[in-house]
Amino acid sequence: MTNTSPLRPPSWKCYLNLCKSNVVIEMIFTAVVGMLLAVPNLPPIDTMIYANI
């Protein structure tokens, strides 16, 4: 006979690991660099913030 323990609900660490935060940071960084290279002068900072939220 096998001894089984009851399942625990997933913790917030499991959820954070599932979100793949390093990949999300890299995507946001790439988007910001693309915005900076797309126009000859600096885009408005509020536009950059709202576009990356």
C-alpha positions in Angstrom: 0.0 0.0 0.0 1.3 3.5 -0.8 1.1 6.4 1.6 -0.3 9.5 -0.2 -0.3 12.9 1.4 -3.0 15.5 0.6 -2.1 18.0 -2.1 -1.2 21.5 -1.0 -2.4 24.5 -3.0 0.3 26.1 -5.1 2.2 28.8 -3.5 2.9 32.3 -4.9 6.5 31.1 -5.8 5.1 28.5 -8.1 2.9 31.2 -9.8 5.9 33.6 -10.1 8.0 30.8 -11.7 5.1 30.1 -14.1 5.1 33.7 -15.2 8.7 33.5 -16.5 9.7 36.9 -15.2 13.1 36.9 -17.0 11.3 36.4 -20.4 8.9 39.3 -19.6 11.8 41.6 -18.7 13.6 40.8 -21.9 10.4 41.5 -24.0 9.9 44.9 -22.3 13.6 45.8 -22.8 13.3 44.8 -26.5 10.2 46.9 -26.9 11.8 50.0 -25.3 14.9 49.6 -27.6 12.6 49.3 -30.6 10.7 52.5 -29.6 14.0 54.4 -29.2 15.3 53.2 -32.6 12.0 53.8 -34.5 12.0 57.6 -34.3 14.7 60.2 -34.9 14.2 61.9 -31.5 13.2 60.6 -28.1 9.5 59.5 -27.9 7.5 60.9 -25.0 8.2 59.1 -21.8 4.6 58.7 -20.9 3.9 57.0 -24.2 6.7 54.6 -23.6 5.4 53.8 -20.1 1.8 53.3 -21.2 2.8 51.2 -24.2 4.8 48.8 -22.0 2.3 48.3 -19.2 
